[in-house]
Amino acid sequence: MAFFQEPPRLGNQFDDDPMLPSWVARHVGGDEIAAELRALGDVAVEYYGKQLADRLNEPVLTQWDAWGNRIDKIEVSPLWKEAEGLAARHGMVAAGYEGRLGAKARTHQFAIVHVLNPSLDVYSCPLAMTDGAARTLLGSGNQPLIDKYVPLLTTRDPQTMWTSGQWMTERTGGSDVSQSETVARKEGDEWRLYGTKWFTSATTAQMALTLARPEGNPDGSRGLALFLVELRDASGRLRNITVNRLKDKLGTRKVPTAELTLDGTPAILVGAASEGVRAITPMLSVTRTWNAVCAVSGMRRALALAGDFARRRKVFGALLVDKALHVDTLAGIEAEYAGAFCLAFRSVALLGALEHGGTEAEERLARSLVPIAKLTTGKQAVAVASEAIEACGGAGYVEDTGLPRVLADAQVLPIWEGTTNVLSLDTLRALAKGGALEAITTEIEANLASVKDPGLAKPGEAARAAVKHAIAWVTEAMAQPDRLEAGARRFAMTLGRSLELALLTNHAQWCLDHGHGPRTAAAARRFMLNGVDQISDVSLDDSKLLA
């Protein structure tokens, strides 16, 4: 009889996760939350099947109707339509704003996101921007806008929930928004926007927050203001917005990313008629945290598939799971996932703390930890997905297995909301403000102080040694701007990996103390062997020759 390889299967995506159950037990608690997440673990399996069936459906832009009218209608995939209601009902945004859990609400919310996100074809994208918009409006002090829009953005009712876009990127640059060419004109009592947004990832949303420069304002980021745009009128037509095209991307192909022209689009000024970049700071903290959590949830999906495949694939007389080299390969990337998980969810906890009257120390820590978490986990997500797909052999390279999408979708994570290099420079700027580096070292020491198991001594020492080396390097490099900038990525990654190892070691100790087994301790030891200290001084002359 001909041989047919059995495909990998998903188990319950809460129970099978080696990190989430213990983290939730520790940081949220309650059998009710665990039962909710376990039920969602089965929903994730159901929607993974729907995801595979929906693989070829992508957004479609219809610019003209049969009679020559410009309509710019975007039709999303069937799974995205289902995801809209599912996300609302299960509180993928709303749970973070519900008061019963206080500061723990964010951990509850992102645990839901972690379980469901990999099965929803990157529907996390509009949800992240919706969450960011709600938080930005709450921080704006504009009470009429808060009263009108925040309840729509944070409801669990699928019939009334709105999603929001985030339109910052223009042809002049991505992260450098200071060059924005979009102009805001006051026409009577109403603001209208004119310009092109080169990359917008929620064109099917009901609203968007966007930057524009009021006429007469100075150049640069301080001359920009933040505006709220309702995309459609009462009849459902776009309000002086033209969809030029949908972007043909490597991954996240279910996300209807569009290039838009605004030609007199009505807009509402959110705050002052300047300092718009400062006004979106809360949005960036939220969306970068979403990025980090989606990175670890994507890693989890890749590892779940690769791990199950290893238990079904027999080669050279044995299952892959019984082959020492294959086990060693999977162990290395499982450890990366464990470290990344701890850093992403520490970012989540900080977000919750700051939204509930956090301390000055927590605020200082968040300024550096959030961008570090985003850049570190984004790079890890691509590397882990690549190894996991390779671990599935040729099937990992064939589109109709669904496996290549995991890798293609991961590649957006080091790019969106600031590339690795941009965020590395942000890390240096945060340190220049003072107190940030001390906050990171304090965080590492606080996590290692309670570690007492002899098997965790070396991981703790490795985390301390790496951050000590990083501090010595940056202190010396401060006097040499080119050297400092050239090493910024290696410096930021060392801080990120040191934080990951310290957090993972701390959680491993908690797991040993509370009956959650030795697996997390094994992850800490293996993460240490993967390498933590990335500091090195590469010759600038050599770099110039090579580049």
WORAGI-V327044 format. One record per pair of residues at least 4 apart in sequence whose C-alpha atoms are under 6 Angstrom apart, sorted by the first residue. I is the first residue (numbers start at 0). J is the second residue. D is the distance in Angstrom with one decimal. If there is no record, write none. Layout:
I J D
I J D
//
This chain:
7 304 5.6
7 307 5.3
7 308 4.7
11 15 5.8
11 40 4.7
11 41 5.2
12 40 4.2
13 37 5.3
13 40 4.9
19 23 6.0
22 26 5.9
23 27 5.1
24 28 4.4
27 103 6.0
43 115 5.2
43 118 5.7
46 50 5.9
46 118 5.5
47 118 4.8
56 76 5.4
57 76 5.5
57 253 5.2
58 74 5.5
58 75 4.4
58 76 5.9
58 255 5.7
59 73 5.6
59 74 5.2
60 72 5.7
60 73 4.5
61 71 5.5
61 72 5.1
62 69 5.7
62 70 5.4
62 71 4.1
63 67 5.6
63 68 5.4
63 69 4.5
63 70 5.4
64 68 5.4
71 242 5.9
78 82 6.0
82 86 5.8
84 157 4.9
86 91 5.2
87 155 4.5
87 157 5.3
88 155 4.9
90 94 4.7
90 155 5.7
91 108 5.9
91 112 5.8
92 130 5.9
93 153 4.5
93 154 5.7
94 108 4.9
95 104 5.0
95 105 4.6
95 108 5.1
100 104 5.0
102 351 4.5
102 352 5.3
102 355 5.9
105 351 5.3
106 110 6.0
109 113 5.9
112 116 5.3
113 296 5.0
117 297 5.8
123 127 5.8
125 129 6.0
125 201 5.6
127 286 5.4
127 289 5.9
128 132 6.0
128 163 5.9
128 164 5.8
129 162 5.1
129 163 4.6
131 282 4.2
131 285 5.3
131 286 5.9
133 149 5.4
135 281 5.5
135 282 5.5
136 145 5.8
142 146 6.0
144 148 5.8
145 149 5.3
150 154 5.9
151 160 5.0
151 161 5.4
152 160 5.8
152 161 5.1
154 160 5.6
156 160 5.9
161 205 5.9
162 204 5.0
162 205 6.0
163 204 5.3
163 206 4.8
163 207 4.8
164 201 4.7
164 207 4.1
165 207 5.5
165 208 5.2
165 209 6.0
166 199 5.5
166 209 4.7
167 209 5.8
167 210 6.0
168 173 5.0
168 196 6.0
168 197 5.9
168 198 5.6
169 196 4.9
169 197 4.6
170 197 5.6
174 417 6.0
177 219 4.5
177 220 4.0
181 193 5.5
181 194 4.3
181 211 4.9
182 192 5.7
182 193 5.2
182 211 5.4
182 212 4.9
182 213 5.8
183 191 5.6
183 192 4.6
183 211 5.7
183 212 5.5
183 213 4.4
184 190 5.6
184 191 5.3
184 213 6.0
184 214 5.9
185 189 5.7
185 190 4.5
186 190 6.0
190 265 5.9
190 266 5.4
191 263 4.8
191 264 5.1
191 265 4.6
191 266 5.6
192 263 5.1
192 264 5.0
193 261 4.9
193 262 4.8
193 263 5.5
194 260 5.8
194 261 5.2
195 259 5.6
195 260 4.4
196 258 5.8
196 259 5.2
197 258 4.6
198 257 5.8
198 258 5.4
199 256 5.4
199 257 5.2
200 256 4.2
205 230 5.7
206 228 5.4
206 229 4.3
206 230 5.4
207 227 5.8
207 228 5.2
208 226 5.7
208 227 4.7
209 225 5.8
209 226 5.4
210 224 5.6
210 225 4.8
211 223 5.5
211 224 5.6
212 223 4.5
212 224 6.0
216 222 5.1
217 222 5.0
218 222 5.7
221 273 5.9
221 274 4.7
222 273 5.1
223 273 5.1
223 274 5.9
223 275 5.1
224 272 5.1
224 273 4.5
224 274 5.9
224 275 3.9
225 269 5.7
225 275 4.6
226 267 5.3
226 268 4.5
226 269 5.3
227 266 5.6
227 267 5.0
228 266 4.8
230 237 5.5
230 238 5.8
231 235 5.2
231 236 5.1
231 237 4.3
231 238 5.3
232 236 5.6
238 264 5.8
239 262 5.5
239 263 5.9
239 264 4.9
240 260 5.8
240 261 4.9
241 259 5.6
241 260 5.1
242 259 4.7
243 258 5.4
243 259 5.6
244 257 5.8
244 258 5.6
245 256 5.7
245 257 4.4
246 256 5.6
246 257 5.7
250 407 4.5
250 408 4.5
251 408 5.0
283 287 5.8
287 373 5.7
289 293 6.0
291 343 5.3
291 373 4.9
291 376 5.7
292 343 5.5
293 297 5.9
294 377 5.8
294 380 5.3
295 340 5.7
298 380 5.6
299 303 5.9
301 384 5.7
301 387 5.7
302 306 5.7
302 387 6.0
305 387 5.5
308 312 5.8
309 319 4.7
309 320 4.9
310 320 5.6
312 318 5.6
312 319 6.0
313 317 5.2
313 318 4.1
313 319 6.0
326 330 6.0
332 383 5.8
334 522 4.6
334 526 5.1
336 340 5.9
338 499 4.7
338 503 5.6
339 376 5.6
341 345 6.0
341 502 6.0
342 372 6.0
342 499 5.3
343 372 5.9
346 369 5.8
352 357 4.9
353 357 4.1
363 435 5.5
364 368 5.8
364 435 5.9
364 438 5.1
365 369 5.5
367 426 5.8
367 429 5.9
368 372 5.8
370 422 5.9
371 375 5.9
371 495 5.6
372 376 5.9
373 377 5.9
374 419 5.2
375 492 6.0
375 495 5.8
376 380 6.0
377 412 4.9
377 413 4.5
378 413 5.8
379 383 5.9
380 384 6.0
381 409 5.4
381 410 5.8
384 406 5.2
388 395 4.7
391 395 5.0
395 402 5.3
396 403 5.8
398 403 5.7
404 408 5.8
411 415 5.9
413 418 5.4
413 419 5.9
414 418 4.4
417 421 5.6
417 422 5.8
423 487 5.5
423 488 5.2
423 491 5.6
430 435 5.1
430 436 5.9
437 441 6.0
441 445 5.9
443 501 5.6
444 448 5.9
446 501 5.9
446 502 6.0
446 505 5.3
447 505 6.0
450 508 5.9
458 524 5.8
458 527 5.7
462 497 4.7
462 501 5.9
465 532 4.9
473 477 6.0
476 483 5.1
481 485 6.0
489 533 5.2
489 534 5.5
490 534 5.9
492 496 6.0
493 497 5.9
493 532 5.2
493 533 5.2
496 531 5.4
499 503 5.9
500 504 5.9
503 523 5.9
504 523 5.6
507 519 4.8
507 520 4.7
510 515 4.6
511 516 5.6
522 526 5.9
542 546 6.0
//
